[in-house]
Amino acid sequence: VEWSDSERKTIASVWGKIKVDKIGPQTLARVLIVYPWTQRYFGSFGNLSSASAVLANLKVANHGKTVLNALDKAVKNLDGIKATYSELSQLHCNTLNVDPDNFRLLADCLTIVVATSFRSEFNPAVQATWQKFLSVVVAALSSRYH
Ligand code: HEM
């Protein structure tokens, strides 16, 4: 993947404004509420029985932060995203048995959470670059599946 200087700037700028402790929990909660079949992977997380239970669940919030913190590595290493996520891809495939289609669902929920948080600042050009970045992340996380 090629990144123009303006794309690099946009990704750094969006990432710089993302509060991981707020956006992470909201993103994972949305995945679990909007696509409830994803709850099957989080059997050890306790009560996920309603939207309000998911939103109040501290394990969901903490894991949402973990997932978003993992994105920092991609932002800081735009030219080597595939290698950056090689181990994480293997973990999700071999150990966690997560269907890779779910990476796209999480990426889409993240875009929606960022959009509702940034409002008009998240204009179409910014969205296009942000989604390009997330597509590369999703491809990297899927790259070690077999
Ligand atoms: C664990 C990142 C998407 C399910 C993890 C961990 C990270 C991570 C960093 C912790 C790994 C460790 O402990 O060494 C990501 C990223 C994602 C993503 C960056 C996408 C951008 C997903 C999706 C699902 C999922 C879509 C399922 C729908 C899990 C599960 C665990 C896990 C079940 C183990 C949780 C636990 O029991 O603590 N992920 N993940 N992940 N991930 Fe993902």
Backbone and ligand atoms as CSV (ligand in chain L), in Angstrom:
chain,resi,resn,atom,element,x,y,z
A,1,VAL,N,N,0.851,-1.211,0.000
A,1,VAL,CA,C,0.000,0.000,0.000
A,1,VAL,C,C,0.876,1.245,0.000
A,2,GLU,N,N,0.439,2.235,-0.761
A,2,GLU,CA,C,1.142,3.525,-0.805
A,2,GLU,C,C,0.344,4.543,0.010
A,3,TRP,N,N,1.047,5.348,0.766
A,3,TRP,CA,C,0.402,6.424,1.534
A,3,TRP,C,C,0.967,7.762,1.078
A,4,SER,N,N,0.086,8.672,0.690
A,4,SER,CA,C,0.556,10.019,0.355
A,4,SER,C,C,0.841,10.768,1.654
A,5,ASP,N,N,1.573,11.884,1.510
A,5,ASP,CA,C,1.865,12.690,2.699
A,5,ASP,C,C,0.580,13.169,3.356
A,6,SER,N,N,-0.406,13.510,2.526
A,6,SER,CA,C,-1.643,14.028,3.099
A,6,SER,C,C,-2.418,12.913,3.817
A,7,GLU,N,N,-2.369,11.690,3.282
A,7,GLU,CA,C,-3.007,10.569,3.997
A,7,GLU,C,C,-2.310,10.311,5.333
A,8,ARG,N,N,-0.981,10.354,5.308
A,8,ARG,CA,C,-0.237,10.134,6.558
A,8,ARG,C,C,-0.629,11.177,7.603
A,9,LYS,N,N,-0.753,12.424,7.154
A,9,LYS,CA,C,-1.123,13.506,8.072
A,9,LYS,C,C,-2.524,13.300,8.631
A,10,THR,N,N,-3.439,12.908,7.732
A,10,THR,CA,C,-4.830,12.729,8.163
A,10,THR,C,C,-4.947,11.601,9.188
A,11,ILE,N,N,-4.268,10.484,8.931
A,11,ILE,CA,C,-4.346,9.351,9.859
A,11,ILE,C,C,-3.764,9.745,11.219
A,12,ALA,N,N,-2.629,10.422,11.190
A,12,ALA,CA,C,-2.006,10.850,12.446
A,12,ALA,C,C,-2.918,11.823,13.190
A,13,SER,N,N,-3.571,12.693,12.440
A,13,SER,CA,C,-4.428,13.691,13.070
A,13,SER,C,C,-5.679,13.052,13.682
A,14,VAL,N,N,-6.328,12.139,12.941
A,14,VAL,CA,C,-7.508,11.454,13.487
A,14,VAL,C,C,-7.093,10.669,14.731
A,15,TRP,N,N,-6.000,9.919,14.602
A,15,TRP,CA,C,-5.567,9.087,15.737
A,15,TRP,C,C,-5.244,9.961,16.957
A,16,GLY,N,N,-4.639,11.114,16.708
A,16,GLY,CA,C,-4.271,12.017,17.799
A,16,GLY,C,C,-5.476,12.535,18.567
A,17,LYS,N,N,-6.630,12.546,17.913
A,17,LYS,CA,C,-7.832,13.074,18.572
A,17,LYS,C,C,-8.704,11.967,19.164
A,18,ILE,N,N,-8.326,10.708,18.929
A,18,ILE,CA,C,-9.120,9.596,19.463
A,18,ILE,C,C,-8.737,9.344,20.914
A,19,LYS,N,N,-9.725,9.426,21.786
A,19,LYS,CA,C,-9.490,9.070,23.191
A,19,LYS,C,C,-9.788,7.588,23.344
A,20,VAL,N,N,-8.705,6.812,23.440
A,20,VAL,CA,C,-8.824,5.355,23.461
A,20,VAL,C,C,-9.769,4.869,24.571
A,21,ASP,N,N,-9.703,5.519,25.719
A,21,ASP,CA,C,-10.506,5.080,26.865
A,21,ASP,C,C,-11.995,5.313,26.669
A,22,LYS,N,N,-12.342,6.163,25.712
A,22,LYS,CA,C,-13.746,6.435,25.441
A,22,LYS,C,C,-14.189,5.691,24.166
A,23,ILE,N,N,-13.396,5.833,23.112
A,23,ILE,CA,C,-13.766,5.270,21.814
A,23,ILE,C,C,-13.655,3.733,21.821
A,24,GLY,N,N,-12.665,3.194,22.522
A,24,GLY,CA,C,-12.480,1.736,22.565
A,24,GLY,C,C,-13.687,1.009,23.143
A,25,PRO,N,N,-14.110,1.371,24.364
A,25,PRO,CA,C,-15.283,0.729,24.945
A,25,PRO,C,C,-16.534,0.891,24.079
A,26,GLN,N,N,-16.746,2.097,23.524
A,26,GLN,CA,C,-17.952,2.329,22.708
A,26,GLN,C,C,-17.942,1.462,21.451
A,27,THR,N,N,-16.742,1.282,20.878
A,27,THR,CA,C,-16.649,0.497,19.641
A,27,THR,C,C,-16.963,-0.972,19.901
A,28,LEU,N,N,-16.315,-1.566,20.896
A,28,LEU,CA,C,-16.575,-2.994,21.148
A,28,LEU,C,C,-18.020,-3.210,21.594
A,29,ALA,N,N,-18.565,-2.287,22.396
A,29,ALA,CA,C,-19.965,-2.408,22.812
A,29,ALA,C,C,-20.882,-2.390,21.593
A,30,ARG,N,N,-20.615,-1.515,20.641
A,30,ARG,CA,C,-21.443,-1.460,19.435
A,30,ARG,C,C,-21.382,-2.762,18.652
A,31,VAL,N,N,-20.187,-3.325,18.522
A,31,VAL,CA,C,-20.050,-4.599,17.807
A,31,VAL,C,C,-20.961,-5.641,18.468
A,32,LEU,N,N,-20.902,-5.731,19.797
A,32,LEU,CA,C,-21.651,-6.768,20.519
A,32,LEU,C,C,-23.164,-6.536,20.482
A,33,ILE,N,N,-23.575,-5.272,20.378
A,33,ILE,CA,C,-25.012,-4.945,20.361
A,33,ILE,C,C,-25.574,-5.052,18.941
A,34,VAL,N,N,-24.825,-4.524,17.965
A,34,VAL,CA,C,-25.339,-4.486,16.588
A,34,VAL,C,C,-25.217,-5.857,15.915
A,35,TYR,N,N,-24.169,-6.591,16.257
A,35,TYR,CA,C,-23.940,-7.927,15.676
A,35,TYR,C,C,-23.866,-8.935,16.816
A,36,PRO,N,N,-25.028,-9.269,17.418
A,36,PRO,CA,C,-25.023,-10.040,18.672
A,36,PRO,C,C,-24.358,-11.413,18.565
A,37,TRP,N,N,-24.232,-11.963,17.347
A,37,TRP,CA,C,-23.568,-13.267,17.233
A,37,TRP,C,C,-22.087,-13.183,17.613
A,38,THR,N,N,-21.542,-11.969,17.621
A,38,THR,CA,C,-20.134,-11.831,18.035
A,38,THR,C,C,-19.955,-12.090,19.543
A,39,GLN,N,N,-21.072,-12.116,20.276
A,39,GLN,CA,C,-20.972,-12.364,21.727
A,39,GLN,C,C,-20.421,-13.749,22.018
A,40,ARG,N,N,-20.524,-14.663,21.039
A,40,ARG,CA,C,-20.068,-16.032,21.278
A,40,ARG,C,C,-18.577,-16.114,21.633
A,41,TYR,N,N,-17.791,-15.136,21.210
A,41,TYR,CA,C,-16.359,-15.158,21.500
A,41,TYR,C,C,-16.032,-14.636,22.899
A,42,PHE,N,N,-17.028,-14.041,23.537
A,42,PHE,CA,C,-16.765,-13.376,24.813
A,42,PHE,C,C,-17.559,-14.023,25.943
A,43,GLY,N,N,-17.572,-15.348,25.937
A,43,GLY,CA,C,-18.311,-16.119,26.937
A,43,GLY,C,C,-17.842,-15.878,28.363
A,44,SER,N,N,-16.590,-15.447,28.505
A,44,SER,CA,C,-16.056,-15.233,29.857
A,44,SER,C,C,-16.278,-13.796,30.341
A,45,PHE,N,N,-16.996,-12.995,29.547
A,45,PHE,CA,C,-17.138,-11.581,29.904
A,45,PHE,C,C,-18.346,-11.276,30.791
A,46,GLY,N,N,-19.125,-12.293,31.153
A,46,GLY,CA,C,-20.264,-12.062,32.044
A,46,GLY,C,C,-21.493,-11.568,31.304
A,47,ASN,N,N,-22.242,-10.675,31.909
A,47,ASN,CA,C,-23.569,-10.297,31.424
A,47,ASN,C,C,-23.523,-9.426,30.159
A,48,LEU,N,N,-24.020,-10.006,29.056
A,48,LEU,CA,C,-24.125,-9.275,27.778
A,48,LEU,C,C,-25.573,-9.346,27.286
A,49,SER,N,N,-26.526,-9.502,28.222
A,49,SER,CA,C,-27.890,-9.886,27.857
A,49,SER,C,C,-28.730,-8.764,27.259
A,50,SER,N,N,-28.295,-7.521,27.365
A,50,SER,CA,C,-29.046,-6.409,26.768
A,50,SER,C,C,-28.047,-5.317,26.399
A,51,ALA,N,N,-28.520,-4.342,25.630
A,51,ALA,CA,C,-27.631,-3.240,25.252
A,51,ALA,C,C,-27.102,-2.533,26.505
A,52,SER,N,N,-27.958,-2.320,27.485
A,52,SER,CA,C,-27.476,-1.605,28.673
A,52,SER,C,C,-26.489,-2.460,29.468
A,53,ALA,N,N,-26.684,-3.779,29.468
A,53,ALA,CA,C,-25.719,-4.665,30.148
A,53,ALA,C,C,-24.362,-4.604,29.442
A,54,VAL,N,N,-24.376,-4.620,28.112
A,54,VAL,CA,C,-23.113,-4.549,27.357
A,54,VAL,C,C,-22.404,-3.224,27.642
A,55,LEU,N,N,-23.177,-2.131,27.626
A,55,LEU,CA,C,-22.581,-0.801,27.826
A,55,LEU,C,C,-22.039,-0.612,29.240
A,56,ALA,N,N,-22.584,-1.366,30.205
A,56,ALA,CA,C,-22.130,-1.226,31.601
A,56,ALA,C,C,-21.063,-2.263,31.962
A,57,ASN,N,N,-20.721,-3.155,31.032
A,57,ASN,CA,C,-19.821,-4.279,31.329
A,57,ASN,C,C,-18.344,-3.816,31.321
A,58,LEU,N,N,-17.688,-3.935,32.462
A,58,LEU,CA,C,-16.314,-3.432,32.574
A,58,LEU,C,C,-15.320,-4.245,31.766
A,59,LYS,N,N,-15.602,-5.549,31.594
A,59,LYS,CA,C,-14.695,-6.373,30.779
A,59,LYS,C,C,-14.767,-5.951,29.308
A,60,VAL,N,N,-15.964,-5.618,28.862
A,60,VAL,CA,C,-16.117,-5.103,27.497
A,60,VAL,C,C,-15.336,-3.798,27.356
A,61,ALA,N,N,-15.500,-2.915,28.318
A,61,ALA,CA,C,-14.806,-1.615,28.258
A,61,ALA,C,C,-13.290,-1.821,28.219
A,62,ASN,N,N,-12.796,-2.685,29.099
A,62,ASN,CA,C,-11.347,-2.905,29.140
A,62,ASN,C,C,-10.829,-3.527,27.861
A,63,HIS,N,N,-11.569,-4.502,27.344
A,63,HIS,CA,C,-11.093,-5.132,26.120
A,63,HIS,C,C,-11.180,-4.166,24.929
A,64,GLY,N,N,-12.181,-3.288,24.942
A,64,GLY,CA,C,-12.267,-2.264,23.901
A,64,GLY,C,C,-11.024,-1.378,23.900
A,65,LYS,N,N,-10.531,-1.062,25.087
A,65,LYS,CA,C,-9.293,-0.261,25.177
A,65,LYS,C,C,-8.103,-1.055,24.637
A,66,THR,N,N,-8.056,-2.343,24.968
A,66,THR,CA,C,-6.958,-3.198,24.477
A,66,THR,C,C,-6.924,-3.212,22.950
A,67,VAL,N,N,-8.097,-3.383,22.344
A,67,VAL,CA,C,-8.179,-3.458,20.886
A,67,VAL,C,C,-7.718,-2.123,20.271
A,68,LEU,N,N,-8.221,-1.016,20.807
A,68,LEU,CA,C,-7.827,0.284,20.228
A,68,LEU,C,C,-6.352,0.586,20.455
A,69,ASN,N,N,-5.839,0.196,21.622
A,69,ASN,CA,C,-4.411,0.415,21.861
A,69,ASN,C,C,-3.565,-0.348,20.837
A,70,ALA,N,N,-4.075,-1.490,20.384
A,70,ALA,CA,C,-3.336,-2.268,19.381
A,70,ALA,C,C,-3.273,-1.521,18.045
A,71,LEU,N,N,-4.220,-0.602,17.810
A,71,LEU,CA,C,-4.199,0.174,16.554
A,71,LEU,C,C,-3.059,1.183,16.525
A,72,ASP,N,N,-2.607,1.579,17.698
A,72,ASP,CA,C,-1.494,2.532,17.775
A,72,ASP,C,C,-0.278,2.018,17.005
A,73,LYS,N,N,-0.056,0.712,17.078
A,73,LYS,CA,C,1.093,0.111,16.387
A,73,LYS,C,C,0.999,0.298,14.874
A,74,ALA,N,N,-0.207,0.212,14.343
A,74,ALA,CA,C,-0.394,0.381,12.897
A,74,ALA,C,C,-0.195,1.839,12.502
A,75,VAL,N,N,-0.737,2.757,13.320
A,75,VAL,CA,C,-0.586,4.189,13.029
A,75,VAL,C,C,0.895,4.558,12.995
A,76,LYS,N,N,1.665,3.974,13.922
A,76,LYS,CA,C,3.087,4.324,14.020
A,76,LYS,C,C,3.946,3.584,12.999
A,77,ASN,N,N,3.349,2.643,12.272
A,77,ASN,CA,C,4.124,1.797,11.367
A,77,ASN,C,C,3.323,1.534,10.082
A,78,LEU,N,N,2.909,2.646,9.450
A,78,LEU,CA,C,2.004,2.544,8.301
A,78,LEU,C,C,2.579,1.703,7.155
A,79,ASP,N,N,3.908,1.652,7.047
A,79,ASP,CA,C,4.514,0.923,5.929
A,79,ASP,C,C,4.763,-0.550,6.244
A,80,GLY,N,N,4.409,-0.964,7.452
A,80,GLY,CA,C,4.639,-2.373,7.799
A,80,GLY,C,C,3.499,-2.962,8.607
A,81,ILE,N,N,2.260,-2.630,8.223
A,81,ILE,CA,C,1.097,-3.046,9.022
A,81,ILE,C,C,0.933,-4.570,9.019
A,82,LYS,N,N,1.198,-5.184,7.859
A,82,LYS,CA,C,1.008,-6.629,7.758
A,82,LYS,C,C,1.931,-7.365,8.744
A,83,ALA,N,N,3.188,-6.995,8.747
A,83,ALA,CA,C,4.146,-7.643,9.654
A,83,ALA,C,C,3.807,-7.332,11.113
A,84,THR,N,N,3.357,-6.101,11.350
A,84,THR,CA,C,3.008,-5.683,12.713
A,84,THR,C,C,1.952,-6.599,13.325
A,85,TYR,N,N,1.002,-7.052,12.486
A,85,TYR,CA,C,-0.128,-7.836,12.998
A,85,TYR,C,C,-0.019,-9.329,12.713
A,86,SER,N,N,1.169,-9.768,12.306
A,86,SER,CA,C,1.319,-11.182,11.987
A,86,SER,C,C,0.950,-12.082,13.177
A,87,GLU,N,N,1.496,-11.774,14.340
A,87,GLU,CA,C,1.219,-12.615,15.521
A,87,GLU,C,C,-0.225,-12.501,15.974
A,88,LEU,N,N,-0.756,-11.267,15.927
A,88,LEU,CA,C,-2.144,-11.052,16.352
A,88,LEU,C,C,-3.104,-11.785,15.408
A,89,SER,N,N,-2.756,-11.838,14.129
A,89,SER,CA,C,-3.571,-12.568,13.164
A,89,SER,C,C,-3.572,-14.061,13.496
A,90,GLN,N,N,-2.392,-14.593,13.779
A,90,GLN,CA,C,-2.296,-16.015,14.136
A,90,GLN,C,C,-3.069,-16.318,15.414
A,91,LEU,N,N,-2.987,-15.412,16.393
A,91,LEU,CA,C,-3.723,-15.608,17.651
A,91,LEU,C,C,-5.229,-15.678,17.408
A,92,HIS,N,N,-5.754,-14.725,16.615
A,92,HIS,CA,C,-7.202,-14.703,16.361
A,92,HIS,C,C,-7.634,-15.917,15.539
A,93,CYS,N,N,-6.749,-16.398,14.661
A,93,CYS,CA,C,-7.081,-17.571,13.845
A,93,CYS,C,C,-6.965,-18.853,14.666
A,94,ASN,N,N,-5.785,-19.128,15.173
A,94,ASN,CA,C,-5.502,-20.457,15.749
A,94,ASN,C,C,-6.014,-20.643,17.163
A,95,THR,N,N,-5.936,-19.595,17.978
A,95,THR,CA,C,-6.277,-19.742,19.397
A,95,THR,C,C,-7.691,-19.266,19.683
A,96,LEU,N,N,-8.054,-18.103,19.151
A,96,LEU,CA,C,-9.357,-17.528,19.477
A,96,LEU,C,C,-10.445,-17.988,18.510
A,97,ASN,N,N,-10.034,-18.528,17.354
A,97,ASN,CA,C,-10.989,-18.996,16.333
A,97,ASN,C,C,-12.030,-17.943,15.969
A,98,VAL,N,N,-11.580,-16.716,15.848
A,98,VAL,CA,C,-12.477,-15.619,15.451
A,98,VAL,C,C,-12.628,-15.619,13.931
A,99,ASP,N,N,-13.863,-15.643,13.450
A,99,ASP,CA,C,-14.125,-15.548,12.006
A,99,ASP,C,C,-13.614,-14.177,11.523
A,100,PRO,N,N,-12.735,-14.155,10.502
A,100,PRO,CA,C,-12.135,-12.871,10.102
A,100,PRO,C,C,-13.133,-11.857,9.545
A,101,ASP,N,N,-14.337,-12.285,9.141
A,101,ASP,CA,C,-15.365,-11.320,8.710
A,101,ASP,C,C,-15.646,-10.299,9.813
A,102,ASN,N,N,-15.439,-10.734,11.056
A,102,ASN,CA,C,-15.737,-9.846,12.187
A,102,ASN,C,C,-14.792,-8.644,12.272
A,103,PHE,N,N,-13.607,-8.727,11.675
A,103,PHE,CA,C,-12.687,-7.583,11.712
A,103,PHE,C,C,-13.304,-6.389,10.984
A,104,ARG,N,N,-13.946,-6.699,9.853
A,104,ARG,CA,C,-14.606,-5.624,9.086
A,104,ARG,C,C,-15.740,-4.993,9.913
A,105,LEU,N,N,-16.494,-5.847,10.625
A,105,LEU,CA,C,-17.610,-5.323,11.433
A,105,LEU,C,C,-17.072,-4.386,12.514
A,106,LEU,N,N,-15.967,-4.774,13.123
A,106,LEU,CA,C,-15.380,-3.908,14.156
A,106,LEU,C,C,-14.870,-2.601,13.542
A,107,ALA,N,N,-14.237,-2.716,12.379
A,107,ALA,CA,C,-13.734,-1.506,11.711
A,107,ALA,C,C,-14.888,-0.560,11.399
A,108,ASP,N,N,-16.010,-1.096,10.921
A,108,ASP,CA,C,-17.157,-0.248,10.590
A,108,ASP,C,C,-17.729,0.405,11.847
A,109,CYS,N,N,-17.822,-0.353,12.936
A,109,CYS,CA,C,-18.314,0.255,14.186
A,109,CYS,C,C,-17.370,1.349,14.664
A,110,LEU,N,N,-16.083,1.132,14.515
A,110,LEU,CA,C,-15.119,2.166,14.916
A,110,LEU,C,C,-15.326,3.440,14.098
A,111,THR,N,N,-15.515,3.283,12.784
A,111,THR,CA,C,-15.748,4.458,11.933
A,111,THR,C,C,-17.003,5.209,12.383
A,112,ILE,N,N,-18.048,4.475,12.728
A,112,ILE,CA,C,-19.298,5.121,13.163
A,112,ILE,C,C,-19.106,5.842,14.494
A,113,VAL,N,N,-18.385,5.226,15.412
A,113,VAL,CA,C,-18.141,5.869,16.707
A,113,VAL,C,C,-17.290,7.132,16.519
A,114,VAL,N,N,-16.272,7.039,15.665
A,114,VAL,CA,C,-15.427,8.207,15.393
A,114,VAL,C,C,-16.270,9.310,14.735
A,115,ALA,N,N,-17.117,8.929,13.799
A,115,ALA,CA,C,-17.956,9.919,13.106
A,115,ALA,C,C,-18.902,10.624,14.080
A,116,THR,N,N,-19.541,9.863,14.974
A,116,THR,CA,C,-20.480,10.502,15.906
A,116,THR,C,C,-19.726,11.381,16.900
A,117,SER,N,N,-18.486,11.024,17.172
A,117,SER,CA,C,-17.707,11.801,18.121
A,117,SER,C,C,-17.127,13.071,17.484
A,118,PHE,N,N,-16.620,12.961,16.247
A,118,PHE,CA,C,-15.973,14.110,15.590
A,118,PHE,C,C,-16.963,15.012,14.848
A,119,ARG,N,N,-18.129,14.471,14.518
A,119,ARG,CA,C,-19.161,15.208,13.773
A,119,ARG,C,C,-18.599,15.801,12.475
A,120,SER,N,N,-18.808,17.110,12.221
A,120,SER,CA,C,-18.509,17.652,10.884
A,120,SER,C,C,-17.022,17.607,10.531
A,121,GLU,N,N,-16.172,17.493,11.547
A,121,GLU,CA,C,-14.741,17.386,11.293
A,121,GLU,C,C,-14.411,16.114,10.492
A,122,PHE,N,N,-15.239,15.096,10.681
A,122,PHE,CA,C,-15.021,13.824,9.987
A,122,PHE,C,C,-15.667,13.927,8.612
A,123,ASN,N,N,-15.074,14.757,7.750
A,123,ASN,CA,C,-15.668,15.022,6.440
A,123,ASN,C,C,-15.379,13.852,5.484
A,124,PRO,N,N,-15.975,13.853,4.289
A,124,PRO,CA,C,-15.814,12.701,3.392
A,124,PRO,C,C,-14.364,12.363,3.057
A,125,ALA,N,N,-13.521,13.378,2.888
A,125,ALA,CA,C,-12.119,13.103,2.548
A,125,ALA,C,C,-11.419,12.417,3.719
A,126,VAL,N,N,-11.698,12.885,4.925
A,126,VAL,CA,C,-11.114,12.265,6.117
A,126,VAL,C,C,-11.629,10.828,6.253
A,127,GLN,N,N,-12.936,10.653,6.033
A,127,GLN,CA,C,-13.511,9.306,6.123
A,127,GLN,C,C,-12.846,8.358,5.125
A,128,ALA,N,N,-12.625,8.834,3.906
A,128,ALA,CA,C,-12.032,7.979,2.868
A,128,ALA,C,C,-10.647,7.486,3.296
A,129,THR,N,N,-9.844,8.404,3.818
A,129,THR,CA,C,-8.492,8.024,4.252
A,129,THR,C,C,-8.547,7.102,5.463
A,130,TRP,N,N,-9.431,7.416,6.399
A,130,TRP,CA,C,-9.558,6.601,7.612
A,130,TRP,C,C,-9.980,5.169,7.252
A,131,GLN,N,N,-10.932,5.062,6.318
A,131,GLN,CA,C,-11.395,3.718,5.934
A,131,GLN,C,C,-10.319,2.957,5.158
A,132,LYS,N,N,-9.500,3.679,4.396
A,132,LYS,CA,C,-8.389,3.014,3.716
A,132,LYS,C,C,-7.450,2.422,4.760
A,133,PHE,N,N,-7.158,3.226,5.778
A,133,PHE,CA,C,-6.284,2.752,6.863
A,133,PHE,C,C,-6.879,1.499,7.523
A,134,LEU,N,N,-8.165,1.551,7.854
A,134,LEU,CA,C,-8.772,0.396,8.533
A,134,LEU,C,C,-8.841,-0.829,7.617
A,135,SER,N,N,-9.012,-0.621,6.308
A,135,SER,CA,C,-9.012,-1.775,5.380
A,135,SER,C,C,-7.670,-2.482,5.404
A,136,VAL,N,N,-6.607,-1.706,5.503
A,136,VAL,CA,C,-5.268,-2.310,5.536
A,136,VAL,C,C,-5.085,-3.070,6.856
A,137,VAL,N,N,-5.597,-2.506,7.938
A,137,VAL,CA,C,-5.532,-3.194,9.240
A,137,VAL,C,C,-6.318,-4.516,9.172
A,138,VAL,N,N,-7.521,-4.457,8.609
A,138,VAL,CA,C,-8.366,-5.661,8.512
A,138,VAL,C,C,-7.673,-6.723,7.650
A,139,ALA,N,N,-7.087,-6.303,6.543
A,139,ALA,CA,C,-6.381,-7.262,5.671
A,139,ALA,C,C,-5.200,-7.885,6.415
A,140,ALA,N,N,-4.489,-7.070,7.195
A,140,ALA,CA,C,-3.325,-7.586,7.931
A,140,ALA,C,C,-3.761,-8.597,8.992
A,141,LEU,N,N,-4.846,-8.286,9.691
A,141,LEU,CA,C,-5.327,-9.210,10.729
A,141,LEU,C,C,-5.844,-10.508,10.115
A,142,SER,N,N,-6.256,-10.454,8.858
A,142,SER,CA,C,-6.772,-11.655,8.174
A,142,SER,C,C,-5.655,-12.420,7.467
A,143,SER,N,N,-4.456,-11.841,7.410
A,143,SER,CA,C,-3.438,-12.362,6.485
A,143,SER,C,C,-2.850,-13.705,6.891
A,144,ARG,N,N,-2.916,-14.080,8.150
A,144,ARG,CA,C,-2.338,-15.360,8.573
A,144,ARG,C,C,-3.394,-16.450,8.738
A,145,TYR,N,N,-4.610,-16.172,8.285
A,145,TYR,CA,C,-5.673,-17.199,8.350
A,145,TYR,C,C,-5.398,-18.258,7.298
A,146,HIS,N,N,-5.744,-19.476,7.626
A,146,HIS,CA,C,-5.513,-20.582,6.691
A,146,HIS,C,C,-6.647,-21.582,6.818
L,1,HEM,C1,C,-7.923,-10.534,22.062
L,1,HEM,C2,C,-6.784,-6.932,19.015
L,1,HEM,C3,C,-10.868,-7.729,16.542
L,1,HEM,C4,C,-12.041,-11.276,19.614
L,1,HEM,C5,C,-7.269,-9.477,21.445
L,1,HEM,C6,C,-6.059,-8.857,21.932
L,1,HEM,C7,C,-5.752,-7.841,21.095
L,1,HEM,C8,C,-6.763,-7.825,20.064
L,1,HEM,C9,C,-4.543,-6.882,21.178
L,1,HEM,C10,C,-5.270,-9.287,23.170
L,1,HEM,C11,C,-4.287,-10.341,22.708
L,1,HEM,C12,C,-3.441,-10.912,23.817
L,1,HEM,O1,O,-3.941,-11.077,24.937
L,1,HEM,O2,O,-2.274,-11.193,23.539
L,1,HEM,C13,C,-7.774,-6.879,18.054
L,1,HEM,C14,C,-7.815,-5.901,16.973
L,1,HEM,C15,C,-8.969,-6.123,16.289
L,1,HEM,C16,C,-9.642,-7.234,16.941
L,1,HEM,C17,C,-6.739,-4.850,16.708
L,1,HEM,C18,C,-9.560,-5.411,15.082
L,1,HEM,C19,C,-9.232,-4.194,14.703
L,1,HEM,C20,C,-11.554,-8.743,17.185
L,1,HEM,C21,C,-12.879,-9.170,16.832
L,1,HEM,C22,C,-13.208,-10.182,17.692
L,1,HEM,C23,C,-12.084,-10.365,18.594
L,1,HEM,C24,C,-13.711,-8.569,15.699
L,1,HEM,C25,C,-14.486,-10.983,17.787
L,1,HEM,C26,C,-15.651,-10.610,17.319
L,1,HEM,C27,C,-11.034,-11.364,20.549
L,1,HEM,C28,C,-11.094,-12.241,21.722
L,1,HEM,C29,C,-9.912,-12.008,22.442
L,1,HEM,C30,C,-9.145,-11.022,21.685
L,1,HEM,C31,C,-12.226,-13.204,22.084
L,1,HEM,C32,C,-9.504,-12.657,23.773
L,1,HEM,C33,C,-10.195,-11.828,24.859
L,1,HEM,C34,C,-9.963,-12.296,26.276
L,1,HEM,O3,O,-10.460,-13.371,26.609
L,1,HEM,O4,O,-9.325,-11.542,27.021
L,1,HEM,N1,N,-7.687,-8.828,20.314
L,1,HEM,N2,N,-8.890,-7.663,17.998
L,1,HEM,N3,N,-11.094,-9.494,18.247
L,1,HEM,N4,N,-9.863,-10.647,20.567
L,1,HEM,FE1,FE,-9.322,-9.258,19.220
